[in-house]
Amino acid sequence: MVLNKKFLPLLRFYAAEGRYKDAANLIRLIKIIFPDEAWNRTMENADDQTVLQEYAKENKECEPVLQELLRARRSRQMRDKANASVSSETTGADTSTIQVSISFAFSCDSLGSLDCLFF
């Protein structure tokens, strides 16, 4: 698929599935098969986001797909960060419960007076 330069459908699939790392690894494979000396020097230790961004810049055909994937990843990261923040707030809160037992008894004297005793 990569040898025939027909990888765009696979890249679209990864984007639709949100498979960010797989998309970045596909681009790395493309660059191994079709070497680019400047790319290899620049991207040798690049993270997935940088790989996707740089490839989108140099390949206009793939740019919309990769930009959508990057936007989806950013929104997922923001959502995860917000969830982690809420989770840490509730983790620090005292969520222990207290069980209280109250016993009482009623007594009635000969005059019909009702007394309630708590113990």
C-alpha positions in Angstrom: 0.0 0.0 0.0 2.7 2.4 0.9 4.9 1.3 -1.9 2.1 2.1 -4.4 1.5 5.4 -2.6 -2.1 4.4 -1.8 -1.9 5.0 1.9 -4.4 7.9 2.1 -7.4 5.6 2.7 -5.6 3.9 5.6 -4.6 7.4 7.0 -8.3 8.4 6.8 -9.3 5.2 8.6 -6.8 6.0 11.4 -8.2 9.5 11.6 -11.8 8.3 11.8 -10.9 5.8 14.5 -8.8 8.4 16.4 -5.8 6.2 16.1 -3.3 9.0 16.5 -0.2 6.9 17.1 -0.9 4.5 14.2 -1.3 7.5 11.9 2.1 8.9 13.0 3.7 5.4 12.7 2.3 5.1 9.1 3.9 8.4 8.2 7.2 7.3 9.7 7.0 4.1 7.6 6.3 6.2 4.5 9.4 8.3 5.2 11.5 5.1 5.6 10.3 3.7 2.3 10.6 7.1 0.5 13.7 8.6 2.3 14.0 12.3 2.8 17.3 13.3 4.4 16.1 16.6 5.8 13.0 15.0 7.2 15.0 12.2 8.8 17.4 14.6 10.6 14.5 16.8 11.8 12.1 14.1 12.8 14.5 11.5 14.2 13.3 12.0 17.8 10.1 13.9 17.1 6.9 13.1 18.9 3.7 11.9 17.2 2.1 15.3 17.1 5.2 16.9 15.4 5.3 14.1 12.8 1.7 14.6 11.9 2.0 18.4 11.8 5.1 18.4 9.6 3.7 15.8 7.2 0.4 17.8 6.9 2.4 20.9 6.0 4.3 19.2 3.2 1.5 17.1 1.8 -1.6 19.2 0.9 -3.5 16.1 -0.1 -3.3 14.7 3.5 -3.5 18.0 5.3 -7.3 18.0 6.0 -7.3 14.5 7.3 -4.3 15.1 9.6 -5.5 18.5 10.8 -8.8 16.9 11.8 -7.0 14.1 13.6 -4.9 16.7 15.5 -8.0 18.7 16.4 -9.7 15.6 17.7 -6.6 14.7 19.8 -6.4 18.1 21.3 -10.1 18.1 22.3 -9.7 14.6 23.8 -6.6 15.8 25.7 -8.6 18.8 27.0 -11.5 16.6 28.0 -9.2 14.1 29.7 -7.4 16.9 31.6 -10.8 18.3 32.7 -11.9 14.8 33.9 -8.6 14.3 35.7 -9.1 17.7 37.5 -12.6 16.8 38.6 -11.4 13.4 39.6 -8.6 14.8 41.8 -11.0 17.2 43.4 -13.3 14.4 44.5 -10.4 12.2 45.5 -9.2 14.7 48.0 -12.7 15.1 49.5 -13.8 13.2 52.6 -16.2 10.7 51.3 -16.3 8.5 54.4 -19.7 7.7 55.9 -20.7 7.7 59.5 -23.2 5.2 60.7 -25.2 6.4 63.7 -27.4 4.1 65.7 -30.0 5.6 68.0 -32.0 3.4 70.4 -35.1 4.6 72.2 -38.0 3.2 74.2 -41.4 4.4 75.1 -43.0 3.9 78.4 -46.5 4.8 79.5 -47.4 5.4 83.2 -50.7 4.8 84.8 -51.9 8.4 84.0 -51.5 7.8 80.3 -48.4 9.9 80.1 -46.0 8.8 77.4 -42.3 9.1 78.0 -39.6 8.5 75.4 -36.1 7.4 76.5 -33.0 7.7 74.3 -30.0 5.6 74.9 
